[in-house]
């Protein structure tokens, strides 16, 4: 892949082979950003996982940077008011399912009560491909709609290791103070370590790096053998 002139220029401003403490790494990423828009800062965590192991959960970052999400709730009529009072943009049952079958997907997060999952499961091909399928592991299948939506509106977001054992997650914007982005990174690392499989052996986190949307990656020094 051939990078543009601005990317190549950014590479000359730092040592791409060196690693930095968390704060310095974020500051470096901010200094290398060159796009005209407010680039997202993205974290990559390479984990030491076997093929049979996975890491998946949700996290609420202490410093938010995303616009409020439109939350859809699949529920029976008796739970609709609770969902609406908690901030749901859309609520319903078969009406919403049929609407989605017809191609409508104008929402960001889907939540469902457990008694709706049999019917919601029929949307697996549609919602699954877009990462919108409610899942108990991410707290989006629950009868506690008030609690779930409160967390989601705070910015709770899912993280999961891909097939190569890497967790990718947006952790801030270039316009944010470096210390706030660093705090978000530290929060993610705490949650990733908490989800370490019981049978994982050796060093758990192999490498860490941060990068802006358009810029090069910067390595973060690992201070703990985990």
N, C-alpha and C positions, 0 to 999 in steps of 0.2 A: 504493500500500500504506500503510495507516494503522498506525503503530507505537503501542505501549502507553505508559502514563504513565511507567514507569521508563526506557524507551528515550529518550523525549523529555527527561526530566530529565537523563539522561547527556549528551545533546547540548549542554546548557547549561553543562557543566563544562569545556569546552575549545573551541578554535577549529577547527572542522571543515574550514576552508579552508587552515589552516597545515600545514607539514610539519616533521618533527622528525628529529633524528639517531636512529639505530637504537635505542640504549639508552633515550632519552627516549620514543620512540614506544611501545616495549613497556611502559614504566612507566605511560604514559598509558592504554594499553589495560587494564592491571591496575587502575588507579584507577577506570575507567569500568564495570567488570564489576559486575553487580548480581544475577545469578541465584543461587539457593540451592545449585546444584550447581557442581562444579569445571569451569568452562567451558574449552573448547579454544581455544587461540590459533591463528588461521588466517592464513596469508600469501597475498597475491595479487600476482602479478608479471605486469604487462602487457608483452608483448614486441612488437617491431616485426618481424612476420613476414609474408611473402607467403603467398597461399593454398597455394602448392606447397611451402612450408617447414613443418617441424615440429620440435619439441624434445621429446625423450622419453628418460628414463634412470632410474636408481635412485640413491638416496643413503642413507647411514647417518648419522643425526643423532648428534652427540656426546653429547647429553643425552636419554635415553629417557624416555618418559612413557606408553607404551601397555602394556597387559597382553600377556603372551607369546602369540604366535599359534599356532594349531593348524595344523601343516603336513602336507599330504598329498603323498605321492610316488608317482607312477605309474612303476613300474619292473618289470623281470623279476625272478624269484626270486633270482638270484645277486647282485642289488644291494640286496635288502631289508635285510639285516643292516647294511650300511653306512649306509643311510638311518635305520634305527632307532637305531643307535649315535650318529648325528649329531643325534638329537632329533625325528625325524618322528613325528607322532601316528598317522598311518595310512600303510600301504604296501600295494602290490598292483598288479595289472594288470587283466585282464578283470573280475575280481570287483568292483573299485572302479568301473570304468566302468559296469558293469551296475547297481551300487548307485546311482550318480548318475543314471543314466537313469530309475531308479525314483523319483527325487525327493529323495534324500538329499544334503544340502549342509552338513553339520555340520563345516566346516573353514574356515580363514581364507585360506590360501595354498596353491596347487597348484604342484608342481614335477614335471617329467617328464624321463626320460632320452630322448635323441634317437630311440632305436629304438622308443619308445612313441608318438611323436607322430602316426603314421598312424592309430592307433586312438583316441587322445585327441582328435584333430581332429574326430571324430564328435560330440563333446560341445560343439562350437563355439557352438551356439545357447544352450545352458544356461550354460556357463562364461563365454562372452564377454559376455553381458548383465550378469554380476555382477563383471566384471573379474578373473576367476579363471583365465582361460586361460593356461597356461604359454607363455612367449615368450622366444626367445633374447636379444632386446634388453634384457630385464630380468633376465637371468641365471637364469631359472627353467626353461630347457631345457638340461641339461648332464649329463655323465657324472660330473662332480666333485660328487657329492652332499654329501660332507663339507664341502667349501669353501662350496658354495651355502647349505647349511642353517646353517652357522656365521654367515654374513653376514645371513641372514634373521632368525635368532634375536637378532642384535644390534639389529635394528630396521630393516633395509634396507627402504626403501619406494619405490614408483614415483612419479615426477612426469611430467606431460606437459601440453603446451599444448592448450587446448581449441580449438574452431573459431574463437573470437574472439581467439586468441593469448594467453590468460591461463592462467598456471600457478597452481592453487590447491593448497595443501598445509598440513596441520596441523603446527605447529612447537612445540607445547608446551601446558602447562596454566596457568591463572591462578595456581594455587598454587605454581608454580615461581618461583625467583628470576629477576628480569628479565634478569640477565646470561647465564643459561643459555638462556633463550628466544632472546635476541639472538645467542648463539653458534650456535644451530640455524639461525636465519635466515641468518646469514653463510655457513654451510656450504651451504645450499640455493643461495644466490646464486652462490657459487663454482662449483657444479656446473652451474647453468643457463648461466652465461657460458661454461663449458667446452664446452657443447653448441651454441654459436652456429653456425648454418649458415655454411659457407664463403662463400656468395654473399649473406649478409645485409649490407645497406648502412645507413649512418647509425647513429643511436643505437639500441642493441639493446634495452635495458631502458627502457621509457617511463615507467612509474609503479610504485611499490611501496606497499603498505599492509598493515597488520595489524589484526585485529579479533578480539574474543572471539565465542563462539557466538551470544550474544544482543545484544552491544553494537555500537556504531557503529564504522566504520573510522577508522583514523588513518594519515595519509600519512607516508611515510618519505622524507627528503631523499636524493636520489641524489648521491653525492660523485664518481662517475666517469662520464665520457662514454663509455659502452660500447655 
